[in-house]
Amino acid sequence: MARRGSYAKGVARREEILESALDVIGRKGYQNASLKEIAEVVGVTPAALLHYFGSKEELFTEVLRKRDEHDGLGPAGLSDAEARAAFIGVIRHNTEVPGLVALFSRLSVDAADPEHPAHDYFLDRSARLRDSIADNFGADGRRSTLDPDTLARVIQAASDGLQLQWMIDPTVDMPGIMGALIDALHPPVPPTID
C-alpha cells in the first residue's frame, strides 16, 4: 500500500516540476532558466530533477509536452472558424512566453539527431499537428487551394519559420501573418445575407 502512495507522490512531484519549469522558462527564457533555479522553485535539488527526468534534455522535452497539453494541441472536430481561432490563439499565446518559443526552436534543431531524447516527441507532435490541421481545415467540405496534407505542412512550416523571425525581431506579427496566410490558403466562407 505504501508503494502506491509513493508512486502517486512521485507523479504529483513530477507534475509540480513540469509546471514550475514551464513558468520559469516562460518568464526567464530558455537560456536563463537553469536546473538549479527550477529545482529551487519546486524545493528539490538539481539531482532530484534528474532523478525524475533522467537528463536536462528529457526534462525540457517533457516541458514541451506539458505546454502542448496546456495549449490543447490537436483537438479534432472543430469548425474551420474554431480551428483557425484556436490555432491563432496558440500563436498569440506564444508571444507571451518567448522562453518556451526559444526552447521549442532550440530543441527542434537538436532533435534532428535521431538519438536525441526529443526526436520522437517532434515526429509525433508534427504528425498530430498536421493531422489536426488537415482534419479541421476543410471539415465543412470546402476545398482549399492545396490538398489537406500540403496545406497542413505549409501552415506548420510557416508557423515554425515565423517563430524564428519573431525571436530575432519581436515586431513580427505572428498571429496576423498566420491568419492572413490561412485565409489566403483556405478562404473563409463569406457570410450569408438573409
Solvent accessible surface area in square Angstrom, and as a share of the most:
residue,aa,sasa,rsa
1,M,199,0.89
2,A,89,0.69
3,R,207,0.76
4,R,179,0.65
5,G,32,0.31
6,S,72,0.46
7,Y,159,0.61
8,A,57,0.44
9,K,150,0.64
10,G,23,0.22
11,V,65,0.38
12,A,61,0.48
13,R,74,0.27
14,R,75,0.27
15,E,68,0.31
16,E,81,0.36
17,I,0,0.00
18,L,7,0.04
19,E,72,0.32
20,S,15,0.10
21,A,0,0.00
22,L,19,0.10
23,D,72,0.37
24,V,0,0.00
25,I,0,0.00
26,G,10,0.09
27,R,149,0.54
28,K,83,0.35
29,G,16,0.16
30,Y,37,0.14
31,Q,127,0.57
32,N,102,0.52
33,A,3,0.02
34,S,51,0.33
35,L,31,0.15
36,K,125,0.53
37,E,40,0.18
38,I,0,0.00
39,A,0,0.00
40,E,110,0.49
41,V,79,0.45
42,V,10,0.06
43,G,62,0.60
44,V,29,0.17
45,T,80,0.47
46,P,55,0.35
47,A,73,0.56
48,A,27,0.21
49,L,0,0.00
50,L,70,0.35
51,H,147,0.66
52,Y,59,0.22
53,F,9,0.04
54,G,53,0.51
55,S,30,0.19
56,K,86,0.37
57,E,71,0.32
58,E,72,0.32
59,L,1,0.00
60,F,3,0.01
61,T,4,0.02
62,E,37,0.17
63,V,0,0.00
64,L,0,0.00
65,R,96,0.35
66,K,14,0.06
67,R,7,0.03
68,D,8,0.04
69,E,118,0.53
70,H,111,0.49
71,D,33,0.17
72,G,38,0.37
73,L,38,0.19
74,G,30,0.29
75,P,61,0.39
76,A,77,0.60
77,G,74,0.71
78,L,42,0.21
79,S,53,0.34
80,D,16,0.08
81,A,75,0.58
82,E,94,0.42
83,A,6,0.04
84,R,74,0.27
85,A,65,0.51
86,A,46,0.36
87,F,27,0.11
88,I,10,0.05
89,G,31,0.30
90,V,38,0.22
91,I,9,0.05
92,R,128,0.47
93,H,73,0.33
94,N,10,0.05
95,T,48,0.28
96,E,120,0.54
97,V,22,0.13
98,P,68,0.43
99,G,2,0.02
100,L,5,0.03
101,V,0,0.00
102,A,29,0.22
103,L,0,0.00
104,F,11,0.05
105,S,11,0.07
106,R,108,0.39
107,L,3,0.01
108,S,40,0.26
109,V,108,0.62
110,D,59,0.30
111,A,4,0.03
112,A,78,0.61
113,D,73,0.38
114,P,95,0.60
115,E,151,0.68
116,H,30,0.13
117,P,60,0.37
118,A,0,0.00
119,H,36,0.16
120,D,101,0.53
121,Y,1,0.01
122,F,24,0.10
123,L,108,0.54
124,D,69,0.36
125,R,24,0.09
126,S,26,0.17
127,A,39,0.31
128,R,92,0.34
129,L,15,0.07
130,R,40,0.14
131,D,87,0.45
132,S,15,0.10
133,I,4,0.02
134,A,25,0.20
135,D,87,0.45
136,N,4,0.02
137,F,9,0.04
138,G,25,0.24
139,A,65,0.50
140,D,79,0.41
141,G,63,0.61
142,R,62,0.23
143,R,215,0.79
144,S,19,0.12
145,T,92,0.53
146,L,58,0.29
147,D,82,0.42
148,P,78,0.49
149,D,75,0.39
150,T,52,0.30
151,L,1,0.00
152,A,0,0.00
153,R,122,0.44
154,V,55,0.32
155,I,0,0.00
156,Q,19,0.08
157,A,66,0.51
158,A,28,0.22
159,S,14,0.09
160,D,50,0.26
161,G,27,0.26
162,L,13,0.06
163,Q,10,0.05
164,L,89,0.44
165,Q,99,0.44
166,W,21,0.07
167,M,68,0.30
168,I,152,0.77
169,D,62,0.32
170,P,96,0.60
171,T,116,0.68
172,V,29,0.17
173,D,81,0.42
174,M,2,0.01
175,P,13,0.08
176,G,37,0.35
177,I,78,0.40
178,M,1,0.00
179,G,4,0.04
180,A,64,0.50
181,L,46,0.23
182,I,2,0.01
183,D,46,0.24
184,A,68,0.52
185,L,27,0.14
186,H,6,0.03
187,P,64,0.40
188,P,82,0.52
189,V,85,0.49
190,P,101,0.64
191,P,122,0.77
192,T,120,0.69
193,I,168,0.85
194,D,179,0.93
